[in-house]
Amino acid sequence: MNFDPQKFFTSLMDFFSILLPGALLTYLLIGEVGSVVQADRYDKLLGSQAWGAFLLASYLLSHLVLLLGS
């Protein structure tokens, strides 16, 4: 398996331009929006379930931010 610097650069650019803004927006909105979207199940999220919900929400919001930005 060969290491290709071009693919690594693309992955790094994807992370900083797409996923990082979505994660920041998710972090800022999780308190207000999380309880509305998931109702009473929001308080029961612990450990890996909470991280999974955070990552999914940040992925979805990142694409929304990218769409609005372009």
N, C-alpha and C positions, 0 to 999 in steps of 0.2 A: 504494500500500500504506500503510495507516494504522497508526500505532503505538498499541497498546492497553496501557496500564499494568497493567491487571488480569491480562492473560496473562503479562506479564513477572514480576509478583509471584508468580503461580502457579508459574512455572518456577523462580524463585529458591527458593521454599518446597520444591518437589520436590527440588531439588539438596541443600539443607541438611538436610531431614528424611529423605530416602531414600538418596540416593547417598553422601553424606559418611560416615554411620556404616558403611555397607558397605565403603567404601574404607579406612576406618580399621581395621576388623576384618580385611580382606584383608591389609593391610600388616602387622598384628601376627601373623597366622597363616601368611603365605606361606612362611616358612622351614620350618616343621614339616609343614604339610599339603601344600605344593606338591610336595615330593619323593615323598610317598606317593601322591598322586593321579596324577601324570604319570610316575612311575618314572624311568627313565633319560632321558626326553625333557625333563625339567625343566631339566637343566644346559645343554641346547642352545638354549634360548630366548634370543634376543638381539634388541635393538632393538624394532621394531614388533610382532614376535610376542610379546615379553614384555609390552609395553603392552596388546596385545589380550587376552592371557590375564588380565592384572590387571584390566582394565575389565570383562570378562565375569564374572570371579569376584566383583568388588565389586558388580556389578549384581545377581547372584543372591543374594549374601549380604545385600545391603541389603533385599531383599524378605523374606528370612527374618527379619532383625532387626525389620523393620516388623511382620511377622505375630506374632512373639513379644512385641513391645512392646504390641500392641493386644490 
